[in-house]
Amino acid sequence: MNALFLGTAFLAGLVSFLSPCVLPIIPGFLAYLAGSSAADSQTKRRDIFVNAVFFVLGFSTIFALLGVILQTVLSHAGFEVQQWLSRIGGAVIIFFGLYLVGLIKVGFLERDHKIAVKHRFNSRYATSFVFGMAFAVGWTPCAGAVLGSILGLAASAPVSAFFLLFFYALGLGLPFLIVGAFTAQATALIAKMGNGFVWVNRIFGIILIGLGILVFTGDLTLLGNFAVINNFFLR
């Protein structure tokens, strides 16, 4: 089931990027890091892209460290503890799935908690890297719920915790790099799509609910059996 978990983590990163509370600010934010404005960002595409790379490296570093810590701490747990971790992880995934679908409302998830980086370094690249680290540590209502579900998944499969967080960072980072390379076009596309990205969160929430139920009940093997049957008939 590692492939399923890793695919879910990658998809979660994409969903975090497409969150309606994150996506609209990204082009202007990357332009700000590069010392440019949205109006002239196309003429400074290289600067924006390089700063996007360092921004992605910043939050990827935090997620990688978090994955290493979770894997180190939880992978040595006994069998019974592992079972309880799976149940707790499944419950966490279901909880955040219900939140993303909109079936439950939680006050602390609605509040926006961010860590501000007040100091700007002489190097814009260093500033972008530190901003990326702060972005990973900061908590936003949309991205936080998706990341919380991946942490729940990591708790249910601690030996894969590092790779889950790595694939989450990969799914979140690739779109950042694309926007950094094509900022002007991305800005126009985001404005055109409007609030349609809300449905991305809801669809992913449904996926999480189903996955969380399978993790909680220990029935993930059903997906494996389904894949085997499909491969048999597709030969």
Backbone bond lengths (Angstrom), bond angles and torsions (degrees), N, CA, C in turn:
res aa  C-N    CA-C-N  psi(-1)  N-CA   C-N-CA  omega(-1)  CA-C   N-CA-C  phi
1 M - - - 1.456 - - 1.528 112.83 -
2 N 1.351 117.35 -0.31 1.456 119.23 -179.47 1.520 111.86 -58.69
3 A 1.339 116.33 -39.00 1.469 119.33 -179.77 1.522 110.52 -61.93
4 L 1.327 117.06 -39.65 1.468 120.89 177.65 1.516 110.68 -63.83
5 F 1.330 116.58 -45.34 1.458 120.67 -179.30 1.531 111.11 -63.51
6 L 1.328 116.37 -44.80 1.462 120.22 -178.55 1.526 110.96 -66.01
7 G 1.348 116.05 -39.46 1.459 119.31 176.62 1.521 111.82 -63.82
8 T 1.325 116.03 -39.47 1.463 120.27 177.51 1.520 110.82 -64.61
9 A 1.335 117.00 -40.82 1.467 121.04 179.46 1.526 110.81 -63.79
10 F 1.329 116.52 -42.59 1.473 120.44 178.56 1.523 110.27 -63.45
11 L 1.336 116.03 -45.02 1.470 120.41 178.42 1.521 110.89 -62.60
12 A 1.341 116.70 -36.82 1.462 120.43 178.22 1.523 110.96 -62.59
13 G 1.336 116.69 -38.14 1.461 119.40 176.70 1.517 111.72 -62.30
14 L 1.342 117.00 -42.60 1.464 120.98 177.35 1.527 111.03 -62.25
15 V 1.342 116.08 -42.69 1.466 120.51 -179.44 1.525 110.43 -64.25
16 S 1.338 117.03 -39.45 1.469 120.45 177.35 1.525 110.51 -59.95
17 F 1.321 115.91 -41.39 1.465 120.19 178.82 1.526 111.17 -65.04
18 L 1.330 116.61 -38.13 1.459 121.23 -176.61 1.522 113.57 -85.28
19 S 1.333 117.25 4.77 1.453 120.02 179.59 1.527 110.65 -60.92
20 P 1.334 118.09 137.37 1.469 120.67 -177.00 1.517 114.08 -63.91
21 C 1.330 117.32 -17.96 1.464 118.76 178.42 1.522 111.89 -93.31
22 V 1.328 118.00 -4.17 1.456 122.22 -179.72 1.523 111.45 -113.66
23 L 1.323 116.97 -49.18 1.457 122.24 -171.12 1.528 114.92 -55.55
24 P 1.335 120.69 -46.88 1.469 119.70 -174.23 1.526 114.52 -61.87
25 I 1.328 117.47 -25.69 1.470 119.32 -175.81 1.521 112.90 -90.81
26 I 1.335 118.40 -9.26 1.464 120.74 -170.52 1.527 113.68 -65.86
27 P 1.342 119.90 -50.30 1.479 117.77 -178.26 1.530 113.14 -57.74
28 G 1.327 116.61 -46.20 1.460 119.73 179.12 1.512 111.96 -65.70
29 F 1.325 116.79 -35.49 1.459 120.71 -179.71 1.517 111.16 -66.51
30 L 1.328 117.47 -43.56 1.463 120.56 178.21 1.524 110.99 -65.31
31 A 1.330 115.56 -38.28 1.464 118.91 177.07 1.527 110.61 -64.20
32 Y 1.328 116.11 -38.10 1.468 120.65 177.86 1.525 110.96 -62.70
33 L 1.318 116.56 -42.99 1.461 119.89 179.35 1.521 111.82 -62.27
34 A 1.325 115.44 -33.65 1.465 120.12 -179.07 1.523 112.06 -82.73
35 G 1.335 117.15 -1.82 1.452 120.29 -179.09 1.494 112.80 75.56
36 S 1.337 116.46 28.56 1.452 122.23 -178.25 1.512 108.35 -122.88
37 S 1.308 115.62 175.95 1.453 120.98 174.27 1.516 108.44 -115.50
38 A 1.324 116.41 164.07 1.463 120.06 -178.51 1.518 111.14 -61.12
39 A 1.330 116.77 -31.47 1.465 120.94 -176.08 1.517 112.24 -68.04
40 D 1.345 116.46 -38.63 1.457 117.61 -176.74 1.526 111.79 -109.39
41 S 1.337 117.14 18.09 1.468 120.32 -175.39 1.520 112.65 -63.66
42 Q 1.332 117.61 -28.37 1.465 119.69 -177.15 1.522 110.97 -68.57
43 T 1.322 117.05 -32.33 1.460 120.23 179.21 1.528 111.33 -75.39
44 K 1.307 116.82 -16.04 1.463 120.64 178.66 1.530 110.14 -117.79
45 R 1.319 115.35 37.03 1.464 120.79 -175.63 1.522 111.58 -57.34
46 R 1.329 116.64 -41.32 1.466 119.02 -177.97 1.520 110.77 -63.06
47 D 1.346 117.83 -44.70 1.465 120.86 -179.77 1.526 111.04 -61.71
48 I 1.327 115.75 -42.26 1.466 119.52 -179.39 1.522 110.02 -65.13
49 F 1.340 117.22 -42.50 1.468 120.47 -178.46 1.525 111.10 -64.11
50 V 1.331 117.37 -45.13 1.472 120.14 -179.00 1.522 110.36 -63.53
51 N 1.333 117.28 -40.77 1.462 119.96 176.81 1.520 111.10 -65.29
52 A 1.333 116.76 -34.89 1.471 120.38 175.75 1.521 110.23 -62.90
53 V 1.346 117.19 -39.39 1.466 121.11 178.56 1.528 110.08 -59.97
54 F 1.331 117.16 -47.17 1.465 120.12 -179.20 1.527 111.65 -68.49
55 F 1.329 117.20 -33.28 1.466 121.27 176.08 1.527 110.01 -63.31
56 V 1.321 116.53 -45.32 1.470 121.53 178.59 1.523 110.69 -64.47
57 L 1.332 117.48 -41.60 1.460 120.49 177.44 1.525 111.08 -61.03
58 G 1.329 116.46 -34.15 1.463 120.52 179.79 1.508 112.53 -63.74
59 F 1.355 117.06 -52.91 1.466 116.85 -178.46 1.526 112.03 -75.38
60 S 1.341 117.74 -25.00 1.469 119.76 176.35 1.524 110.85 -67.05
61 T 1.322 116.93 -35.82 1.463 121.28 177.58 1.521 110.96 -61.28
62 I 1.331 116.93 -44.50 1.464 120.94 179.38 1.524 110.87 -64.03
63 F 1.334 116.85 -45.81 1.465 119.89 -179.34 1.537 111.20 -64.79
64 A 1.331 116.88 -37.34 1.464 120.22 178.38 1.528 110.60 -64.77
65 L 1.323 117.39 -43.99 1.458 121.27 177.98 1.526 110.87 -62.41
66 L 1.318 116.35 -41.95 1.464 120.62 178.25 1.524 110.64 -61.94
67 G 1.336 116.25 -41.83 1.459 120.43 177.97 1.514 112.10 -62.57
68 V 1.328 116.93 -42.14 1.474 121.09 179.00 1.525 110.15 -63.27
69 I 1.315 117.29 -43.04 1.472 121.09 -179.21 1.526 110.73 -63.60
70 L 1.347 116.75 -47.67 1.462 120.19 179.83 1.526 111.34 -61.84
71 Q 1.322 115.90 -43.38 1.469 119.76 -178.16 1.523 110.58 -65.67
72 T 1.332 117.16 -40.09 1.460 121.22 -178.82 1.524 111.41 -67.85
73 V 1.321 116.30 -42.14 1.462 120.61 -175.30 1.529 112.33 -76.23
74 L 1.333 116.67 -43.12 1.458 120.13 -170.40 1.529 114.37 -91.98
75 S 1.325 118.00 -22.33 1.464 119.48 -173.68 1.525 113.14 -69.96
76 H 1.330 117.39 -17.27 1.463 120.46 -179.06 1.527 112.24 -94.78
77 A 1.313 117.18 6.80 1.461 120.59 179.90 1.527 110.16 -70.70
78 G 1.354 116.37 151.39 1.454 121.86 179.35 1.517 111.98 -70.19
79 F 1.339 115.63 173.31 1.470 121.19 -175.88 1.531 111.55 -61.26
80 E 1.325 117.07 -45.38 1.462 120.05 -179.08 1.516 110.78 -64.17
81 V 1.328 116.06 -40.01 1.473 119.72 177.61 1.525 110.02 -64.07
82 Q 1.331 116.22 -39.52 1.466 120.53 178.07 1.524 110.89 -60.40
83 Q 1.330 116.42 -39.76 1.464 120.00 178.23 1.516 111.11 -62.58
84 W 1.327 115.98 -44.41 1.465 119.08 179.06 1.524 111.48 -67.36
85 L 1.335 116.85 -35.22 1.460 119.84 176.51 1.528 110.71 -62.63
86 S 1.338 115.93 -38.25 1.467 119.40 177.74 1.525 111.09 -64.14
87 R 1.334 116.08 -42.05 1.462 119.01 178.82 1.516 112.00 -66.04
88 I 1.325 115.43 -43.57 1.468 119.02 178.39 1.523 110.18 -64.54
89 G 1.346 116.07 -44.11 1.464 119.91 178.74 1.513 111.69 -61.27
90 G 1.356 116.71 -42.86 1.460 120.24 177.75 1.516 112.21 -61.69
91 A 1.342 116.51 -41.52 1.469 120.56 179.03 1.529 111.05 -64.11
92 V 1.338 116.12 -39.40 1.471 120.22 178.81 1.529 110.40 -64.68
93 I 1.333 116.36 -42.52 1.467 120.66 179.80 1.528 110.57 -62.99
94 I 1.341 116.80 -44.36 1.466 120.72 178.38 1.532 110.48 -61.81
95 F 1.327 116.32 -43.02 1.466 121.37 -179.31 1.526 111.20 -57.96
96 F 1.336 116.06 -50.10 1.471 119.18 -178.74 1.524 111.30 -71.16
97 G 1.329 117.05 -29.61 1.460 119.57 174.52 1.519 110.99 -62.98
98 L 1.331 116.81 -45.57 1.469 121.29 178.00 1.525 110.92 -62.27
99 Y 1.328 115.73 -36.61 1.465 119.41 178.60 1.526 111.30 -66.24
100 L 1.331 116.61 -43.97 1.465 119.91 -178.84 1.526 111.51 -66.38
101 V 1.334 116.81 -35.08 1.463 120.48 178.10 1.523 110.74 -69.04
102 G 1.336 116.34 -26.90 1.463 120.41 -179.81 1.509 113.82 99.69
103 L 1.355 117.06 12.79 1.458 120.48 -178.45 1.520 112.75 -82.51
104 I 1.328 116.86 -19.57 1.458 120.46 176.06 1.519 108.94 -132.46
105 K 1.309 115.59 154.08 1.455 122.53 176.61 1.520 108.71 -123.06
106 V 1.309 115.96 132.44 1.460 121.30 -179.42 1.523 108.15 -127.47
107 G 1.341 115.56 124.12 1.460 120.95 -173.55 1.509 114.34 -58.14
108 F 1.347 116.94 -46.49 1.464 118.14 -174.48 1.519 112.20 -70.19
109 L 1.347 117.01 -21.88 1.461 119.50 176.34 1.520 111.59 -78.69
110 E 1.324 116.59 -20.98 1.457 120.17 -179.11 1.521 111.88 -81.16
111 R 1.338 115.89 -19.66 1.459 119.02 179.61 1.520 109.62 -83.88
112 D 1.313 115.26 145.77 1.461 121.35 -177.68 1.515 109.24 -98.01
113 H 1.332 116.94 115.97 1.457 122.05 179.31 1.520 108.23 -113.33
114 K 1.297 116.87 116.93 1.461 120.53 -178.73 1.517 110.03 -130.56
115 I 1.308 115.16 148.61 1.455 121.20 174.30 1.525 107.67 -100.79
116 A 1.304 115.96 119.20 1.463 120.36 -176.95 1.527 110.00 -88.68
117 V 1.300 116.38 137.81 1.459 122.16 174.55 1.522 107.44 -101.75
118 K 1.323 115.08 101.02 1.458 119.59 -174.18 1.524 112.96 -83.40
119 H 1.324 115.74 -25.67 1.461 119.35 -177.82 1.524 110.54 -90.70
120 R 1.316 115.72 128.27 1.459 120.52 174.94 1.525 108.54 -105.95
121 F 1.336 115.84 127.87 1.453 121.30 -177.41 1.538 110.30 -80.05
122 N 1.316 115.20 164.64 1.462 119.30 176.97 1.520 110.96 -62.08
123 S 1.305 115.75 -34.32 1.466 120.75 176.93 1.524 110.30 -90.61
124 R 1.320 117.54 125.16 1.463 120.59 176.15 1.522 111.31 -64.61
125 Y 1.324 116.76 -30.00 1.456 119.90 179.22 1.530 110.60 -65.99
126 A 1.335 116.48 -42.09 1.464 120.34 177.69 1.527 110.34 -64.16
127 T 1.317 116.60 -40.29 1.471 120.87 177.61 1.521 110.55 -62.04
128 S 1.332 117.07 -43.41 1.463 120.93 179.55 1.521 110.77 -63.87
129 F 1.335 116.93 -39.55 1.463 120.76 179.40 1.524 110.91 -62.99
130 V 1.332 116.42 -45.04 1.468 120.69 -179.67 1.530 110.33 -67.89
131 F 1.320 117.57 -38.12 1.461 120.61 175.52 1.529 110.24 -61.43
132 G 1.335 117.06 -37.92 1.454 120.43 177.34 1.512 111.82 -63.77
133 M 1.322 117.46 -41.14 1.460 121.27 176.89 1.523 110.49 -63.27
134 A 1.324 116.70 -42.26 1.466 120.76 178.95 1.520 111.03 -65.80
135 F 1.325 116.68 -35.23 1.466 121.26 177.41 1.526 110.64 -62.11
136 A 1.334 117.19 -39.35 1.463 121.18 -179.98 1.518 111.44 -69.17
137 V 1.326 116.11 -38.60 1.466 120.50 -178.17 1.524 111.12 -78.19
138 G 1.345 116.56 -32.38 1.456 120.94 -179.21 1.521 111.06 -65.88
139 W 1.317 116.04 162.59 1.469 122.31 -174.87 1.514 108.54 -126.23
140 T 1.310 116.68 118.43 1.459 120.93 173.12 1.510 108.76 -115.81
141 P 1.310 119.77 148.05 1.462 121.78 -173.86 1.519 114.15 -54.66
142 C 1.319 118.54 -43.25 1.470 120.07 -176.36 1.517 111.44 -76.18
143 A 1.318 116.33 -56.11 1.463 120.36 -175.98 1.518 111.27 -66.73
144 G 1.329 117.65 -33.35 1.454 120.84 -178.51 1.511 112.83 -62.87
145 A 1.315 117.61 -39.59 1.463 121.11 179.95 1.522 111.10 -65.34
146 V 1.315 117.05 -41.38 1.470 120.76 179.87 1.523 110.30 -67.69
147 L 1.327 116.97 -44.98 1.462 120.47 178.28 1.526 110.41 -62.67
148 G 1.330 117.18 -37.83 1.460 120.53 178.11 1.511 111.95 -60.27
149 S 1.325 116.82 -37.48 1.463 119.98 178.71 1.527 111.09 -66.50
150 I 1.328 117.42 -36.11 1.468 120.51 178.65 1.527 110.37 -70.73
151 L 1.318 117.46 -34.69 1.461 119.86 175.04 1.524 110.51 -65.72
152 G 1.336 116.37 -37.25 1.458 119.59 174.41 1.516 111.65 -63.95
153 L 1.321 116.36 -38.63 1.462 121.11 176.90 1.523 110.52 -65.30
154 A 1.337 116.00 -39.22 1.464 120.56 178.24 1.522 111.04 -64.50
155 A 1.344 117.13 -35.45 1.462 120.54 178.17 1.522 111.35 -65.87
156 S 1.330 116.86 -32.08 1.463 120.52 -179.77 1.528 111.95 -81.58
157 A 1.331 117.02 -18.68 1.471 121.23 178.29 1.525 108.81 -137.43
158 P 1.360 117.17 68.75 1.472 120.59 -172.40 1.517 114.42 -61.06
159 V 1.339 118.38 -28.65 1.471 119.15 -179.46 1.527 111.49 -68.21
160 S 1.330 116.53 -17.27 1.464 120.96 179.68 1.527 112.15 -106.89
161 A 1.337 117.34 10.04 1.472 121.15 -172.81 1.529 112.14 -57.36
162 F 1.329 116.82 -45.40 1.469 119.22 -178.59 1.516 110.94 -61.69
163 F 1.336 116.85 -45.57 1.464 120.24 -177.48 1.526 111.50 -68.95
164 L 1.330 117.15 -33.21 1.468 119.93 176.58 1.526 110.64 -63.21
165 L 1.325 116.56 -46.39 1.464 119.75 179.36 1.521 110.86 -69.18
166 F 1.337 117.02 -32.86 1.467 120.34 177.19 1.526 110.84 -64.95
167 F 1.332 116.85 -45.58 1.460 119.87 -179.81 1.525 110.85 -69.72
168 Y 1.321 117.32 -31.57 1.466 119.62 174.24 1.530 110.10 -62.99
169 A 1.329 116.32 -46.59 1.468 120.58 178.04 1.523 111.03 -62.55
170 L 1.342 116.78 -36.17 1.464 120.82 178.58 1.530 110.33 -64.91
171 G 1.339 116.17 -45.84 1.462 119.70 178.85 1.512 112.88 -64.55
172 L 1.324 116.91 -33.33 1.462 120.87 178.23 1.520 111.76 -79.26
173 G 1.342 116.34 -34.17 1.456 120.05 -173.18 1.517 114.90 -78.94
174 L 1.329 118.23 -38.09 1.464 120.49 -177.37 1.536 112.54 -57.64
175 P 1.334 119.36 -46.12 1.470 118.42 177.81 1.531 112.81 -63.19
176 F 1.337 116.75 -33.43 1.461 119.40 175.89 1.522 110.70 -59.66
177 L 1.328 116.11 -42.98 1.466 119.99 -179.53 1.525 111.07 -67.31
178 I 1.329 116.89 -37.60 1.467 120.49 178.26 1.526 110.32 -64.72
179 V 1.339 116.34 -44.29 1.469 119.82 177.97 1.529 110.03 -64.85
180 G 1.339 116.47 -38.06 1.461 119.34 178.29 1.517 112.57 -63.12
181 A 1.345 116.97 -32.47 1.459 120.98 -179.88 1.527 112.46 -81.78
182 F 1.336 115.96 -29.21 1.474 120.29 -176.47 1.531 109.61 -131.09
183 T 1.326 115.77 58.95 1.463 120.80 -172.07 1.519 112.40 -62.73
184 A 1.311 117.40 -46.50 1.466 120.42 -176.55 1.526 110.89 -62.78
185 Q 1.335 116.48 -45.55 1.463 120.35 -179.99 1.528 110.92 -66.00
186 A 1.343 116.50 -39.04 1.462 120.40 179.89 1.524 110.82 -64.96
187 T 1.319 116.93 -39.17 1.466 120.51 178.65 1.523 110.92 -60.82
188 A 1.320 116.60 -43.84 1.461 120.68 179.41 1.526 111.30 -65.46
189 L 1.341 116.56 -40.03 1.470 120.42 -179.14 1.523 111.09 -67.39
190 I 1.325 116.96 -41.15 1.459 120.99 179.55 1.520 110.92 -63.12
191 A 1.336 115.89 -42.93 1.462 119.61 178.39 1.524 111.06 -64.12
192 K 1.317 116.98 -34.45 1.466 121.10 -178.65 1.523 111.81 -72.16
193 M 1.328 116.58 -38.33 1.463 120.61 -177.08 1.519 112.25 -72.71
194 G 1.326 117.15 -28.36 1.459 121.00 176.60 1.520 112.44 62.05
195 N 1.332 115.31 -132.27 1.460 121.28 -175.95 1.527 113.27 -89.95
196 G 1.329 116.80 11.82 1.459 119.28 -178.46 1.510 113.34 -63.18
197 F 1.337 116.75 -21.58 1.454 119.73 -178.57 1.522 112.75 -71.00
198 V 1.338 117.22 -13.29 1.465 119.81 176.44 1.527 110.06 -58.58
199 W 1.329 116.32 -36.74 1.461 120.51 -178.65 1.513 112.07 -68.57
200 V 1.329 116.97 -25.37 1.465 120.06 176.22 1.519 109.48 -61.75
201 N 1.330 116.21 -43.85 1.465 120.56 178.52 1.518 111.35 -63.77
202 R 1.326 117.39 -40.54 1.458 120.40 -177.47 1.533 111.63 -68.18
203 I 1.328 115.78 -42.15 1.473 119.06 178.40 1.524 110.38 -63.96
204 F 1.332 115.99 -42.83 1.465 119.19 178.49 1.522 110.65 -65.61
205 G 1.337 117.06 -33.83 1.457 120.56 176.47 1.518 111.57 -60.52
206 I 1.327 116.98 -40.72 1.467 121.39 177.60 1.530 110.23 -63.01
207 I 1.334 115.91 -42.77 1.467 120.17 177.81 1.530 110.63 -60.40
208 L 1.337 115.91 -42.37 1.457 120.12 -179.61 1.523 111.70 -64.50
209 I 1.323 117.35 -39.55 1.465 120.34 179.71 1.530 109.90 -60.54
210 G 1.331 116.33 -47.13 1.461 120.06 178.55 1.524 111.89 -61.86
211 L 1.338 116.31 -44.66 1.461 119.95 179.85 1.519 110.82 -65.51
212 G 1.339 116.48 -41.06 1.462 120.35 -179.85 1.517 112.39 -61.95
213 I 1.332 116.94 -38.93 1.466 120.59 177.79 1.526 110.52 -62.91
214 L 1.335 116.42 -43.01 1.467 120.15 179.43 1.526 111.44 -65.74
215 V 1.331 116.95 -38.77 1.463 120.53 178.34 1.530 110.15 -67.23
216 F 1.312 116.89 -43.76 1.474 121.30 -177.84 1.525 111.56 -63.60
217 T 1.328 116.33 -41.52 1.464 120.48 -176.93 1.525 112.91 -87.17
218 G 1.330 117.35 -8.56 1.454 120.80 -178.28 1.513 113.60 73.67
219 D 1.325 116.63 25.29 1.471 121.59 -176.26 1.520 113.18 -102.55
220 L 1.332 117.03 24.50 1.460 119.28 179.65 1.529 111.81 -62.94
221 T 1.327 116.96 -22.27 1.464 119.66 178.47 1.521 111.82 -63.13
222 L 1.348 117.22 -21.29 1.463 119.72 177.46 1.518 111.05 -61.15
223 L 1.347 116.03 -37.03 1.464 119.49 178.17 1.517 110.41 -68.22
224 G 1.337 116.04 -37.32 1.453 119.45 177.91 1.517 111.46 -64.23
225 N 1.335 116.60 -42.36 1.459 120.64 178.08 1.520 111.20 -64.35
226 F 1.341 116.21 -37.91 1.461 120.47 178.89 1.523 110.84 -63.99
227 A 1.340 116.03 -39.59 1.472 120.43 179.28 1.525 110.70 -66.46
228 V 1.346 116.87 -38.77 1.463 120.14 178.97 1.514 111.10 -63.90
229 I 1.348 116.17 -42.22 1.473 120.52 179.33 1.520 110.47 -63.20
230 N 1.341 116.76 -42.63 1.471 120.42 178.88 1.523 111.36 -61.63
231 N 1.326 116.52 -43.51 1.461 119.90 -179.61 1.515 111.37 -64.49
232 F 1.340 116.77 -34.70 1.464 120.60 179.31 1.523 111.27 -63.67
233 F 1.353 117.10 -44.31 1.458 121.17 -176.56 1.527 112.93 -79.63
234 L 1.362 116.29 -18.50 1.460 119.31 -178.37 1.527 111.65 -90.58
235 R 1.299 118.45 -1.09 1.470 120.38 -179.87 1.524 110.45 -67.77
